[in-house]
Amino acid sequence: MPEIKLTPEEMRYMSLFQDVTRVTVRDCIIDEEGNRIIFLVDPDNMGMAIGKGGINIKKLKKIIGKDIEVVAYSDNLEDLIKNLMSPARVRSVKTIDSNSRKTVHVTVDPQDKAIAIGRAGRNVTRAKIILKRYMDIDSVIIN
């Protein structure tokens, strides 16, 4: 896993997240363009992080004033992509290296394509940010 340098702001958000949810955060990414904060947590802690009926996410959104997204982290590329695309059903993941650029082709259930992409491509953008940070992948294509 690459070493990730966190900004003081990201560290504050991680601390706040941990205070509210009692869950340890692996990473925090501030997506200014998407006006959201993305937290990565261990898959086992997803339920606790979100809270009953999403209460923790609502609380954090109210405190921070930005959308809050929580993603289950995995060291395994395919699992991470499945977590990023959830609830869309991922059928296959193929990585292609060309000219020192890595592209990942994600095939999802045809009915789930809109879910995988997200409104205005938000889910694909989130996937790109996280996959670049952890797996050095330059682009994400949804099939």
Steps between C-alpha positions, in 0.01 A plus 500: 500500500642842408577741777230762514562845637194639671432871529417646843143547376470132403639401839240719675220337298636153586506588868143636482383188313659279765341704782153472346515139378754332732650349184865528398541665159761373256494813284313821437478672164362849453336527158456876454342467155240254626453696827543178696727323742576135433602277790652156453438249778552128546214294352416353843430849635268628225178447698637669810643787294169572328291447813142387534295660222808697392497706821879548512517616138215747560672631813832548321334664201332748735826579684723525191249637249615271217382166369656207684581174325639188663675230297617159621874477431672192360859430392356281225424703184190303405352519851574872524326562168198295612484712816535823301225403256260361762204448482563444126584136427851471355536213254869537413804720546776516241815709528674614183850651496588711198762772463567498875134580568278257684134479409249282676194375311212419732212297360182540702156345472329695215214607731757644743700715260335825613560409866866421430557833323298704747330836455724718281766227516558543875567130564747471213679814622520355852633172359765687296618702801532194724642263238765757398596548864530130588547299181658756265214465252452794264152443365183305564268384224157357579369245247 
